[in-house]
Amino acid sequence: MSDKASFGYEDIATEEKTARVGEVFSKVAEKYDIMNDAMSGGMHRLWKDRFVRRVKPRHGEAILDMAGGTGDIAFRMEPHGAEVTVADINQEMLDVGVERAMERGIDSLVWSRQNAEELTYPEKVFDAYTIVFGIRNVTHIDQALAEAYRVLKHGGRFYCMEFSTTNWPGFKQAYDLYSHKLMPKIGKAIANDEESYRYLAESIRRFPPMPEFEGMIRDAGFTRTKVEPILGGAVAIHSGWKI
């Protein structure tokens, strides 16, 4: 009997998840910015600025931006002089990112198709590993965290920003209504794709709560872990160090 993995509120065979998530992101690749605006009310841009300030990219250091296909985080880190590799399992997302980089005249980024659970890089090659709004879509989160630890140098840092579950009374109910009822309708209106947006909303609810995910980061070997909730935990920045 196959192991089960969550696909939104649906439980599916583990081996099916990667392909089905891939279909979602292939569908939304061209509308990814609009999707993020719909999911965050446009606030994702401010959150990403905040995230990069936490990462503190520095000149000459090697950073792996996993699940960063469209380049949003890489474009923010590149001006600091870091050598950024943008990795994503979805080629359509990478294609959008490369096109955006060309429009901006940015040619210093490396683009690579990678599975977060099975990176092709050797051990201890990156100074920092970032993943933003991507880890909840990974089939085996523990394997992705183990790979992040493996490819980081000693003294390397791990930063992840992910949607979570807000603890603010009142706001939680409003956010649940927005994400479950309105977001799929917005997806239908702007991208003619209600189901993909429904999955993305549901996947947030199936992601481990902040303390549990922090425990998973520690279990992967990271120390000095930290959680920075935003909007009461609707979004959280997780970090840890390989020491």
QUIFEN-V681021 format. One line per field, one symbol per residue. ss: DSSP state (@ for helix, = for strand, . for the rest). psi: psi as a letter, one per 40 degrees, with the letter a starting at -180 (. if undefined). A space follows every 50 residues. Layout:
ss: ???
psi: ???
//
This chain:
ss: ...====..====@@@@@@@@@@@@@@@@@@@@@@@@@@@...@@@@@@@ @@@@@......=====.....@@@@@@@....======..@@@@@@@@@@ @@@@.....====............=======..@@@...@@@@@@@@@@ @============.......@@@@@@@@@@@@@@@@@@@@@..@@@@@@@ @@@@@@...@@@@@@@@@@...========@@@.=======..
psi: hiiiihgbehhihdeddddddddddddeddfddddddddefeeddddddd dddddfiiheihhhgiffdeedddddddeeeighhhiiehdddddddddd dddefheeihhhhihdegieiiifeidihihhfddeeidgdddddddddd eiiheiihhhhiiahiehidddddddddddddddddddddefgddddddd dddddeiiiddddddddddeeiifiihgihfeediihiiiih.
//
